[in-house]
Amino acid sequence: MKITIVGCGNMGLVYARAFLRYNIVKPEDLLLVEKNEMRKEELVQLQIGRVVTPSDPAIGASDIIIIAVKPQDFSELAPLLRKVLSPATIVLTIMAGIKISLLENQLQHKSIVRAMPNSPVEIGMGITGFSANKEVSAEQIRKVENLLATTGRTVFFEKEDMLDAVTALSGSGPAYFFYLVKSMIEAGEEMGMDKAVATLLVKQTMLGAFHLVNNANKSLDELIKTVSSKGGTTEAAFGVFNANGVGENLGKGILAAEKRAKELSDSR
Ligand SMILES: NC(=O)c1ccc[n+]([C@@H]2O[C@H](COP(=O)([O-])OP(=O)(O)OC[C@H]3O[C@@H](n4cnc5c(N)ncnc54)[C@H](OP(=O)(O)O)[C@@H]3O)[C@@H](O)[C@H]2O)c1
């Protein structure tokens, strides 16, 4: 397989490394396009692919081109890519909030897949929601899925609109958990614990809770019940959570993130 990655910043490099780790591509078949001179130099030193310009005709022979520049940099890049793209190439974009129709127009290209990964892709534990236009065949979707799965799990959505919900739920999602973990650690410190001890207790609790959600044959309500007894400590905590609408407000926050994702993609 021949792959080009355009924009080899944080995410571009994550994909380059993941593809090589899983032997999906050989370094000589991995083309890297990067604008930042310092980054370009780093890529040359890393020897993970061939660093080329966006107008290099070799890009035209790629099976897949991944666009991983910032959304605001795409309009400058599009006319250059348009010249070298060949019709058989699949364009895979991870740019937040740039719709498939915009890529179709600016690149004058038919086969487009749009994906929304989240930050744990960096350690192979991400989840990526993705969608494609009608020009992309089931076989091509499987090909793209294999690539995305090198960084974690994937979910395909028939409707591109759902990527706004993906952005709000799993895209921004890591930050929601960081916020919860931070609040719990701060509570530990308020009760007189060392930060390091509170951090250990909270992190291991999060890990254990995750595995129970995944492996215990119980619903979330049942799992909450197993930790709660009448007149006990968990009930006391939930009394405050419910009185302050914590769960409800968390839901409202996520809906606000979805609304913002829609606004951003409508403005581009
Ligand atoms: N980070 C995440 O967790 C995450 C999650 C989902 C989606 N995304 C999407 O992933 C994309 C990349 O994010 P990132 O965090 O990896 O950004 P980043 O670190 O800034 O990487 C983008 C790289 O592309 C370079 N670039 C800009 N214009 C270019 C051009 N015309 N040709 C070649 N290279 C060019 C940039 O150089 P300069 O620095 O010189 O501009 C930079 O090195 C964004 O569109 C973002 O929406 C990111």
The ligand as an SDF file (V2000), in Angstrom:
LIG
                    3D

 48 52  0  0  0  0  0  0  0  0999 V2000
   -5.1240   16.5470   18.1880 N   0  0  0  0  0  0  0  0  0  0  0  0
   -6.2430   15.8400   18.2890 C   0  0  0  0  0  0  0  0  0  0  0  0
   -6.5350   15.1860   19.2990 O   0  0  0  0  0  0  0  0  0  0  0  0
   -7.2050   15.8070   17.1290 C   0  0  0  0  0  0  0  0  0  0  0  0
   -8.3870   15.0610   17.2190 C   0  0  0  0  0  0  0  0  0  0  0  0
   -9.2370   15.0230   16.1170 C   0  0  0  0  0  0  0  0  0  0  0  0
   -8.9210   15.7230   14.9650 C   0  0  0  0  0  0  0  0  0  0  0  0
   -7.7670   16.4490   14.9160 N   0  0  0  0  0  0  0  0  0  0  0  0
   -7.4600   17.1860   13.6770 C   0  0  0  0  0  0  0  0  0  0  0  0
   -6.1810   16.8050   13.2370 O   0  0  0  0  0  0  0  0  0  0  0  0
   -5.6030   17.8580   12.4850 C   0  0  0  0  0  0  0  0  0  0  0  0
   -4.1620   17.9980   12.9060 C   0  0  0  0  0  0  0  0  0  0  0  0
   -4.0880   18.3030   14.2850 O   0  0  0  0  0  0  0  0  0  0  0  0
   -2.6800   18.3440   15.0320 P   0  0  0  0  0  0  0  0  0  0  0  0
   -2.9800   18.5180   16.4760 O   0  0  0  0  0  0  0  0  0  0  0  0
   -1.8580   17.2070   14.5720 O   0  0  0  0  0  0  0  0  0  0  0  0
   -2.0880   19.7310   14.4190 O   0  0  0  0  0  0  0  0  0  0  0  0
   -0.5710   20.1610   14.2690 P   0  0  0  0  0  0  0  0  0  0  0  0
    0.2740   19.5020   15.3040 O   0  0  0  0  0  0  0  0  0  0  0  0
   -0.5640   21.6530   14.1650 O   0  0  0  0  0  0  0  0  0  0  0  0
   -0.1230   19.5310   12.8510 O   0  0  0  0  0  0  0  0  0  0  0  0
   -0.4330   20.0780   11.6180 C   0  0  0  0  0  0  0  0  0  0  0  0
    0.8720   20.2090   10.8390 C   0  0  0  0  0  0  0  0  0  0  0  0
    0.5440   20.5120    9.4810 O   0  0  0  0  0  0  0  0  0  0  0  0
    1.4670   21.5060    9.0460 C   0  0  0  0  0  0  0  0  0  0  0  0
    0.9080   22.2290    7.8900 N   0  0  0  0  0  0  0  0  0  0  0  0
    0.1590   23.3490    7.8510 C   0  0  0  0  0  0  0  0  0  0  0  0
   -0.1530   23.6750    6.5700 N   0  0  0  0  0  0  0  0  0  0  0  0
    0.4150   22.7300    5.7800 C   0  0  0  0  0  0  0  0  0  0  0  0
    0.4730   22.5180    4.3800 C   0  0  0  0  0  0  0  0  0  0  0  0
   -0.1310   23.3670    3.5300 N   0  0  0  0  0  0  0  0  0  0  0  0
    1.1460   21.4460    3.9140 N   0  0  0  0  0  0  0  0  0  0  0  0
    1.7740   20.6040    4.7730 C   0  0  0  0  0  0  0  0  0  0  0  0
    1.7730   20.7520    6.1210 N   0  0  0  0  0  0  0  0  0  0  0  0
    1.1000   21.8000    6.6140 C   0  0  0  0  0  0  0  0  0  0  0  0
    1.6610   22.3740   10.2500 C   0  0  0  0  0  0  0  0  0  0  0  0
    2.7870   23.2090   10.1310 O   0  0  0  0  0  0  0  0  0  0  0  0
    2.7960   24.6390   10.9230 P   0  0  0  0  0  0  0  0  0  0  0  0
    2.9720   24.2800   12.3650 O   0  0  0  0  0  0  0  0  0  0  0  0
    3.9620   25.3550   10.3490 O   0  0  0  0  0  0  0  0  0  0  0  0
    1.4910   25.2970   10.6550 O   0  0  0  0  0  0  0  0  0  0  0  0
    1.7840   21.3300   11.3530 C   0  0  0  0  0  0  0  0  0  0  0  0
    3.1020   20.8350   11.4610 O   0  0  0  0  0  0  0  0  0  0  0  0
   -6.4670   19.1020   12.7280 C   0  0  0  0  0  0  0  0  0  0  0  0
   -7.2020   19.3950   11.5670 O   0  0  0  0  0  0  0  0  0  0  0  0
   -7.3840   18.7040   13.8530 C   0  0  0  0  0  0  0  0  0  0  0  0
   -8.6670   19.2700   13.7020 O   0  0  0  0  0  0  0  0  0  0  0  0
   -6.9020   16.5170   15.9600 C   0  0  0  0  0  0  0  0  0  0  0  0
  1  2  1  0
  2  3  2  0
  2  4  1  0
  4  5  1  0
  4 48  2  0
  5  6  2  0
  6  7  1  0
  7  8  2  0
  8  9  1  0
  8 48  1  0
  9 10  1  0
  9 46  1  0
 10 11  1  0
 11 12  1  0
 11 44  1  0
 12 13  1  0
 13 14  1  0
 14 15  2  0
 14 16  1  0
 14 17  1  0
 17 18  1  0
 18 19  2  0
 18 20  1  0
 18 21  1  0
 21 22  1  0
 22 23  1  0
 23 24  1  0
 23 42  1  0
 24 25  1  0
 25 26  1  0
 25 36  1  0
 26 27  1  0
 26 35  1  0
 27 28  2  0
 28 29  1  0
 29 30  1  0
 29 35  2  0
 30 31  1  0
 30 32  2  0
 32 33  1  0
 33 34  2  0
 34 35  1  0
 36 37  1  0
 36 42  1  0
 37 38  1  0
 38 39  2  0
 38 40  1  0
 38 41  1  0
 42 43  1  0
 44 45  1  0
 44 46  1  0
 46 47  1  0
M  CHG  2   8   1  16  -1
M  END
$$$$
